[in-house]
């Protein structure tokens, strides 16, 4: 009986200690929670000041914080890994940087780029890429800032500070962060991303503006948050085009498929088939959704990448206003070597 009492007491002490640890983590995360304003002016670094032409090129890529190369899986999607090894992180960042320097575009819009995170071994990836692309102008918008992510408990992700990074050969007249509406319920809200748009304006000779938007919409939300996000951007983009006559180019990771694209187009027998949302065709119907249906841009990360086993689809693409003409779009297959996403190149012409 005495032994049983000691076991019960030890169990209660451990349970109480675990409860205090969890409560402490939640209190710390809540107290230090990143709460951005609805709009925020952003600094732009760099000396590029080329003259805008009517024909412009763009490249989008979610680089997965240089932590989700082909060897990686991810615990939140059913895999095991929380952070890559240092060697993996270095290999992926070097590969991403080399690709961007060899495949230059006028505008480079990247998602999931870290400034200082445990998962990236403290490397300022925004600055690293910016130096390689110099003298391109660099602008960064935070969308993930958590002092300590405790999951998974065996190897916590730790501190994270990342977001959207935009690079260009032209000097913007303004760079703004727009907070997207909606969030998860507490306590998930203090550990998940604060989704946003990085909106940059470039004056044109006809008195209008080219508005370039870097975007990364919600994931793991069952469509609830994306619904509010899409309603928000619909109003914003209509305001810019219908009322101001501006030229709008939006690019990034939408975490949903474009209209008229079959989500399981690349599915093969034996693969998983995750549920994928598709944007409704009547969303901004006169605008053009730009993607390459022949090349997948995203893979599942339940396991390391396998061409025959990994489900892939298209969730990275562009949206352009009616006064922007598409000249070329090309998904670039790099075998998911450096990220769980693949880059997409686009060339457009601004109509008179």
ROKOLKE-348578 format. One record per residue (C-alpha): residue in three letters; z, x, y. Coordinates in steps of 0.001 Angstrom, whole numbers. Each point is the difference from the previous one (the first is absolute). Example, Ala and Ser with C-alpha at 12.3 -4.5 7.8 and 13.67 -1.06 7.14 Angstrom:
BEGIN
+---------+---------+---------+---------+
! residuo !      c3 !      c1 !      c2 !
+---------+---------+---------+---------+
!     ALA !    7800 !   12300 !   -4500 !
!     SER !    -660 !    1370 !    3440 !
+---------+---------+---------+---------+
//
This chain:
BEGIN
+---------+---------+---------+---------+
! residuo !      c3 !      c1 !      c2 !
+---------+---------+---------+---------+
!     UNK !       0 !       0 !       0 !
!     UNK !     848 !    2845 !    2399 !
!     UNK !   -3366 !    1634 !    -720 !
!     UNK !   -1780 !   -3285 !     696 !
!     UNK !    1874 !    -332 !    3297 !
!     UNK !   -1068 !    3520 !    1023 !
!     UNK !   -3637 !    -750 !    -837 !
!     UNK !      65 !   -3224 !    2006 !
!     UNK !    1675 !    1742 !    2944 !
!     UNK !   -2571 !    2823 !     -66 !
!     UNK !   -2828 !   -2531 !    -124 !
!     UNK !    1441 !   -1912 !    2971 !
!     UNK !     413 !    3208 !    1989 !
!     UNK !   -3603 !     992 !    -707 !
!     UNK !   -1249 !   -3484 !     883 !
!     UNK !    1974 !      51 !    3243 !
!     UNK !   -1313 !    3461 !     857 !
!     UNK !   -3575 !   -1080 !    -717 !
!     UNK !     480 !   -3102 !    2120 !
!     UNK !    1342 !    2066 !    2885 !
!     UNK !   -2959 !    2379 !    -254 !
!     UNK !   -2497 !   -2891 !      55 !
!     UNK !    1819 !   -1663 !    2903 !
!     UNK !      46 !    3294 !    1878 !
!     UNK !   -3723 !     528 !    -513 !
!     UNK !    -774 !   -3526 !    1216 !
!     UNK !    2224 !     359 !    3059 !
!     UNK !   -1547 !    3374 !     866 !
!     UNK !   -3556 !   -1327 !    -451 !
!     UNK !     766 !   -3085 !    2078 !
!     UNK !    1636 !    2006 !    2776 !
!     UNK !   -2854 !    2520 !     169 !
!     UNK !   -2753 !   -2584 !    -560 !
!     UNK !   -3211 !     724 !    1924 !
!     UNK !    -690 !   -3003 !    2256 !
!     UNK !   -3184 !     589 !    2026 !
!     UNK !    -893 !   -2134 !    3032 !
!     UNK !   -2947 !   -2469 !    -124 !
!     UNK !   -2196 !    2515 !    1826 !
!     UNK !     495 !    3672 !     702 !
!     UNK !   -2044 !    2578 !    1898 !
!     UNK !    -836 !    3068 !   -2089 !
!     UNK !    -628 !    3611 !     952 !
!     UNK !   -3310 !    1649 !    -847 !
!     UNK !    -222 !    3729 !    -618 !
!     UNK !   -3178 !    2097 !      97 !
!     UNK !   -2712 !    1194 !    2357 !
!     UNK !   -3120 !   -1767 !   -1318 !
!     UNK !   -1847 !   -1880 !    2729 !
!     UNK !   -3540 !    -542 !   -1245 !
!     UNK !   -2204 !   -2670 !    1564 !
!     UNK !    -257 !   -3216 !   -1963 !
!     UNK !   -3464 !    -790 !   -1312 !
!     UNK !   -1398 !   -3288 !   -1297 !
!     UNK !      21 !    1264 !   -3587 !
!     UNK !    3409 !     846 !   -1431 !
!     UNK !    1387 !     995 !   -3386 !
!     UNK !    3329 !    -910 !   -1590 !
!     UNK !    1962 !    1059 !   -3056 !
!     UNK !    3029 !   -1825 !   -1436 !
!     UNK !    2371 !    1240 !   -2692 !
!     UNK !    3492 !    -837 !   -1201 !
!     UNK !    1098 !    3489 !   -1057 !
!     UNK !    3150 !   -1211 !   -1799 !
!     UNK !    2245 !    2555 !    1797 !
!     UNK !   -1681 !    2683 !   -2153 !
!     UNK !    2170 !   -1240 !   -2851 !
!     UNK !   -2214 !   -2269 !   -2085 !
!     UNK !   -2761 !    2209 !   -1374 !
!     UNK !   -1664 !    -616 !   -3340 !
!     UNK !    2972 !    1480 !   -1940 !
!     UNK !    2490 !   -2425 !    1539 !
!     UNK !    1427 !   -3405 !    -725 !
!     UNK !    2510 !   -1880 !    2192 !
!     UNK !    3320 !   -1554 !    -993 !
!     UNK !    -387 !   -3106 !    2165 !
!     UNK !   -3221 !    -916 !   -1802 !
!     UNK !    1375 !     524 !   -3482 !
!     UNK !    -350 !    3779 !    -236 !
!     UNK !    2761 !    2606 !     -23 !
!     UNK !    -578 !    2340 !    2932 !
!     UNK !    1674 !    -385 !    3403 !
!     UNK !   -1175 !    3235 !    1584 !
!     UNK !   -2607 !    2558 !   -1073 !
!     UNK !     785 !    3586 !    -834 !
!     UNK !    -354 !    2439 !    2874 !
!     UNK !   -3125 !    1427 !   -1653 !
!     UNK !   -1583 !   -3467 !    -257 !
!     UNK !     789 !    -761 !    3639 !
!     UNK !   -1504 !    3282 !    1190 !
!     UNK !   -3106 !    -445 !   -2155 !
!     UNK !    -593 !   -3537 !    1268 !
!     UNK !     542 !     805 !    3679 !
!     UNK !   -2279 !    3008 !    -241 !
!     UNK !   -2655 !   -2104 !   -1745 !
!     UNK !     199 !   -2793 !    2567 !
!     UNK !    -184 !    2465 !    2892 !
!     UNK !   -2950 !    1866 !   -1470 !
!     UNK !   -1885 !   -3241 !    -612 !
!     UNK !     557 !   -1173 !    3586 !
!     UNK !   -1193 !    3297 !    1488 !
!     UNK !   -3116 !     -66 !   -2182 !
!     UNK !    -801 !   -3693 !     570 !
!     UNK !     648 !    -439 !    3696 !
!     UNK !    -382 !   -3317 !    1776 !
!     UNK !     434 !    -939 !    3655 !
!     UNK !    3103 !   -2017 !    -935 !
!     UNK !    2312 !     704 !   -2939 !
!     UNK !    2521 !   -2758 !    -776 !
!     UNK !    2651 !     945 !   -2560 !
!     UNK !    2878 !   -1951 !   -1525 !
!     UNK !    3205 !    1182 !   -1727 !
!     UNK !     244 !    3303 !    1840 !
!     UNK !    3494 !    1502 !     196 !
!     UNK !    1612 !    1852 !    2881 !
!     UNK !    3143 !    1042 !   -1845 !
!     UNK !     980 !   -1361 !   -3395 !
!     UNK !    1657 !    1179 !   -3169 !
!     UNK !   -3019 !   -1188 !   -1971 !
!     UNK !   -2168 !    2347 !    2106 !
!     UNK !    2466 !    2904 !     -32 !
!     UNK !     528 !    -205 !    3748 !
!     UNK !   -3606 !     829 !     894 !
!     UNK !   -1385 !   -1624 !    3161 !
!     UNK !   -3230 !   -1246 !   -1558 !
!     UNK !   -1222 !   -1591 !    3242 !
!     UNK !     207 !    3341 !    1783 !
!     UNK !   -1408 !    1928 !   -2969 !
!     UNK !   -3142 !   -2165 !    -100 !
!     UNK !    -244 !     -57 !    3792 !
!     UNK !     -86 !    3797 !     162 !
!     UNK !   -2760 !      97 !   -2598 !
!     UNK !   -2054 !   -2540 !    1983 !
!     UNK !     703 !    1534 !    3421 !
!     UNK !    -979 !    -617 !    2730 !
!     UNK !       4 !   -3647 !   -1193 !
!     UNK !    2568 !   -2187 !    1735 !
!     UNK !    2922 !   -1055 !   -2193 !
!     UNK !    2034 !   -3206 !     289 !
!     UNK !    2791 !   -1120 !   -2333 !
!     UNK !    1695 !   -3389 !    -447 !
!     UNK !    3149 !    -273 !   -2116 !
!     UNK !      93 !   -2761 !   -2598 !
!     UNK !    2512 !    1415 !   -2484 !
!     UNK !    3238 !    1536 !    1223 !
!     UNK !    3044 !    -126 !   -2256 !
!     UNK !    2859 !    2500 !      86 !
!     UNK !     523 !    -174 !   -3761 !
!     UNK !   -1841 !   -2012 !   -2670 !
!     UNK !    2390 !     -70 !   -2997 !
!     UNK !   -2562 !   -1005 !   -2619 !
!     UNK !    -459 !     956 !   -2735 !
!     UNK !    3644 !     930 !    -488 !
!     UNK !    -812 !    2901 !   -2337 !
!     UNK !   -2229 !    1689 !    2610 !
!     UNK !     201 !   -1804 !    3361 !
!     UNK !   -2950 !      88 !    2375 !
!     UNK !    2410 !     971 !    2754 !
!     UNK !    -925 !     149 !    3671 !
!     UNK !   -3447 !   -1248 !    1010 !
!     UNK !   -1878 !     112 !    3296 !
!     UNK !   -3677 !    -863 !    -242 !
!     UNK !   -2688 !   -2250 !    1371 !
!     UNK !   -3549 !    -238 !    1334 !
!     UNK !   -1872 !    3004 !    1389 !
!     UNK !   -3217 !    -300 !    2014 !
!     UNK !   -2204 !    2940 !     995 !
!     UNK !   -3061 !    -101 !    2262 !
!     UNK !   -2490 !    2099 !    1976 !
!     UNK !     586 !   -2211 !    3044 !
!     UNK !    2907 !    -456 !    2384 !
!     UNK !    1454 !   -3537 !     -97 !
!     UNK !    1024 !   -1704 !    3223 !
!     UNK !    2984 !   -1424 !   -1878 !
!     UNK !    1601 !      95 !   -3435 !
!     UNK !    2344 !   -2793 !   -1006 !
!     UNK !    2085 !    -956 !   -3009 !
!     UNK !     -11 !   -3762 !    -729 !
!     UNK !    2756 !   -1198 !   -2307 !
!     UNK !   -1323 !   -2456 !   -2600 !
!     UNK !    2069 !   -3158 !    -577 !
!     UNK !    2201 !    -752 !   -2992 !
!     UNK !    2337 !    2054 !   -2157 !
!     UNK !    1797 !     -98 !   -3314 !
!     UNK !    3469 !   -1528 !    -198 !
!     UNK !    3047 !    2252 !     387 !
!     UNK !     768 !    2398 !   -1657 !
!     UNK !   -3627 !     724 !   -1032 !
!     UNK !   -1021 !     -87 !    3661 !
!     UNK !    1913 !    3201 !     773 !
!     UNK !   -1774 !    1931 !   -2768 !
!     UNK !   -3585 !   -1267 !     365 !
!     UNK !   -2751 !     809 !    2478 !
!     UNK !    -215 !   -1468 !    3501 !
!     UNK !   -3709 !    -800 !     -37 !
!     UNK !   -1988 !     585 !    3166 !
!     UNK !   -3370 !     577 !    1633 !
!     UNK !    -976 !    3176 !    1830 !
!     UNK !   -2292 !   -1260 !    2782 !
!     UNK !   -2008 !    2403 !    2179 !
!     UNK !   -2314 !    -795 !    2900 !
!     UNK !   -3031 !    1972 !    1150 !
!     UNK !   -1789 !    -957 !    3273 !
!     UNK !   -3756 !    -589 !    -217 !
!     UNK !   -2662 !     382 !    2676 !
!     UNK !    -683 !   -3771 !      30 !
!     UNK !    3555 !    -756 !    1125 !
!     UNK !    1157 !   -1126 !   -3432 !
!     UNK !    2247 !    1857 !   -2430 !
!     UNK !    -325 !    1234 !   -3548 !
!     UNK !    3207 !   -1061 !   -1750 !
!     UNK !     722 !    2009 !   -3154 !
!     UNK !    2733 !   -1307 !   -2285 !
!     UNK !    1704 !    1870 !   -2835 !
!     UNK !    1718 !   -2487 !   -2350 !
!     UNK !    2138 !    -102 !   -3127 !
!     UNK !    1025 !   -3463 !   -1189 !
!     UNK !    2939 !   -1015 !   -2181 !
!     UNK !     293 !     547 !   -3741 !
!     UNK !    2393 !   -1470 !   -2601 !
!     UNK !     328 !   -3137 !    2143 !
!     UNK !   -1740 !   -2582 !   -2175 !
!     UNK !   -2250 !    -778 !    2959 !
!     UNK !    2767 !   -1456 !    2198 !
!     UNK !     136 !    2800 !    2540 !
!     UNK !   -3752 !     612 !     -26 !
!     UNK !    -543 !   -3643 !     979 !
!     UNK !    1964 !     495 !    3235 !
!     UNK !   -1604 !    3387 !     599 !
!     UNK !   -3505 !   -1440 !    -347 !
!     UNK !     781 !   -2855 !    2397 !
!     UNK !    1264 !    2557 !    2524 !
!     UNK !   -3035 !    2262 !    -165 !
!     UNK !   -2393 !   -2958 !     101 !
!     UNK !    1356 !   -1021 !    3395 !
!     UNK !      85 !    3585 !    1250 !
!     UNK !   -3584 !     807 !    -989 !
!     UNK !   -1362 !   -3291 !    1317 !
!     UNK !    1709 !     696 !    3320 !
!     UNK !   -1650 !    3423 !     203 !
!     UNK !   -3494 !   -1188 !    -910 !
!     UNK !    -274 !   -3639 !    1117 !
!     UNK !    1789 !     366 !    3328 !
!     UNK !    -537 !    3651 !     910 !
!     UNK !   -3291 !     759 !   -1721 !
!     UNK !    1366 !    3234 !   -1440 !
!     UNK !   -1376 !    1815 !   -3050 !
!     UNK !    2475 !     -83 !   -2894 !
!     UNK !     131 !    2289 !   -3040 !
!     UNK !    2893 !    -460 !   -2435 !
!     UNK !     504 !    2250 !   -3016 !
!     UNK !    2661 !     763 !   -2558 !
!     UNK !    1897 !   -1176 !   -3058 !
!     UNK !     108 !   -3814 !     -66 !
!     UNK !    1833 !    -304 !   -3353 !
!     UNK !   -2384 !   -2854 !    -829 !
!     UNK !   -3685 !    -231 !    -847 !
!     UNK !   -2706 !    -800 !    2562 !
!     UNK !   -1759 !   -3391 !       3 !
!     UNK !   -2608 !    -552 !   -2718 !
!     UNK !    1189 !    3009 !   -2016 !
!     UNK !     995 !    -618 !   -3609 !
!     UNK !    3433 !    1695 !    -391 !
!     UNK !    -548 !     886 !   -3679 !
!     UNK !   -3529 !    1341 !     488 !
!     UNK !     932 !    3375 !   -1540 !
!     UNK !    2216 !   -1402 !   -2762 !
!     UNK !    -584 !    1221 !   -3553 !
!     UNK !    1288 !   -1318 !   -3312 !
!     UNK !    3511 !    1278 !    -649 !
!     UNK !     925 !     415 !    3664 !
!     UNK !    2757 !   -1870 !    1776 !
!     UNK !   -1248 !   -2566 !    2469 !
!     UNK !    2481 !    -219 !    2918 !
!     UNK !    -172 !   -3056 !    2230 !
!     UNK !   -2034 !     733 !    3127 !
!     UNK !    -289 !   -2111 !    3128 !
!     UNK !   -3382 !    -453 !    1687 !
!     UNK !    -496 !    -725 !    3700 !
!     UNK !   -1471 !   -3437 !     628 !
!     UNK !   -3700 !      12 !     991 !
!     UNK !     662 !   -2165 !    3073 !
!     UNK !    2368 !    2555 !    1533 !
!     UNK !   -1876 !    1094 !    3149 !
!     UNK !   -3286 !   -1248 !   -1552 !
!     UNK !   -2354 !    1567 !    2566 !
!     UNK !    1541 !    3426 !    -495 !
!     UNK !   -1097 !    2441 !   -2695 !
!     UNK !    2160 !    1295 !   -2838 !
!     UNK !   -1263 !    3471 !    -833 !
!     UNK !     568 !    1550 !   -3428 !
!     UNK !   -1881 !    1713 !   -2798 !
!     UNK !     113 !   -2273 !   -3089 !
!     UNK !   -1128 !    2844 !   -2267 !
!     UNK !    3027 !    2279 !     478 !
!     UNK !    3638 !    -931 !    -680 !
!     UNK !    2427 !    1012 !    2742 !
!     UNK !    3356 !    -559 !   -1729 !
!     UNK !    1482 !     520 !   -3467 !
!     UNK !    3120 !   -1349 !   -1654 !
!     UNK !    2809 !    2554 !    -279 !
!     UNK !    1830 !   -1202 !   -3083 !
!     UNK !   -1200 !    3226 !   -1642 !
!     UNK !   -1998 !    3119 !     937 !
!     UNK !   -3639 !    -717 !     742 !
!     UNK !   -2378 !    -562 !   -2899 !
!     UNK !   -3596 !   -1148 !     685 !
!     UNK !      53 !   -2099 !   -3182 !
!     UNK !    3513 !   -1438 !     277 !
!     UNK !     951 !    -288 !    3677 !
!     UNK !    -792 !   -3258 !    1769 !
!     UNK !   -1825 !     583 !    3288 !
!     UNK !   -1214 !   -2241 !    2803 !
!     UNK !    -980 !     -32 !    3705 !
!     UNK !    2731 !    -534 !    2599 !
!     UNK !   -1001 !    2615 !    2609 !
!     UNK !   -2743 !   -1141 !    2377 !
!     UNK !   -1040 !    -808 !    3559 !
!     UNK !    -355 !   -3056 !    2216 !
!     UNK !   -2411 !     173 !    2950 !
!     UNK !    -679 !   -2458 !    2811 !
!     UNK !   -3433 !   -1653 !     419 !
!     UNK !   -1005 !    2427 !    2774 !
!     UNK !     295 !    2950 !   -2409 !
!     UNK !   -2962 !     662 !   -2327 !
!     UNK !     539 !    1556 !   -3424 !
!     UNK !   -2289 !    2950 !    -719 !
!     UNK !    1603 !    1423 !   -3153 !
!     UNK !    3039 !    -377 !   -2242 !
!     UNK !     904 !    2252 !   -2914 !
!     UNK !    3003 !      98 !   -2283 !
!     UNK !     616 !    3605 !   -1030 !
!     UNK !    1043 !     521 !   -3612 !
!     UNK !    2302 !    3015 !    -235 !
!     UNK !    1446 !   -1067 !   -3353 !
!     UNK !    3343 !    -971 !    1593 !
!     UNK !     748 !    3718 !     -76 !
!     UNK !    2290 !      92 !    3047 !
!     UNK !    1118 !   -3605 !     545 !
!     UNK !      82 !   -3403 !   -1667 !
!     UNK !   -2577 !   -1036 !    2615 !
!     UNK !   -3498 !    1299 !     769 !
!     UNK !   -1675 !     541 !    3389 !
!     UNK !   -2636 !   -2293 !    1491 !
!     UNK !   -2561 !    1199 !    2568 !
!     UNK !   -1743 !   -2294 !    2480 !
!     UNK !   -2579 !     479 !    2738 !
!     UNK !    -586 !   -2658 !    2667 !
!     UNK !   -1936 !    -632 !    3195 !
!     UNK !    1405 !   -1758 !    3046 !
!     UNK !   -2399 !   -2743 !    1068 !
!     UNK !   -1075 !    -223 !    3658 !
+---------+---------+---------+---------+
//
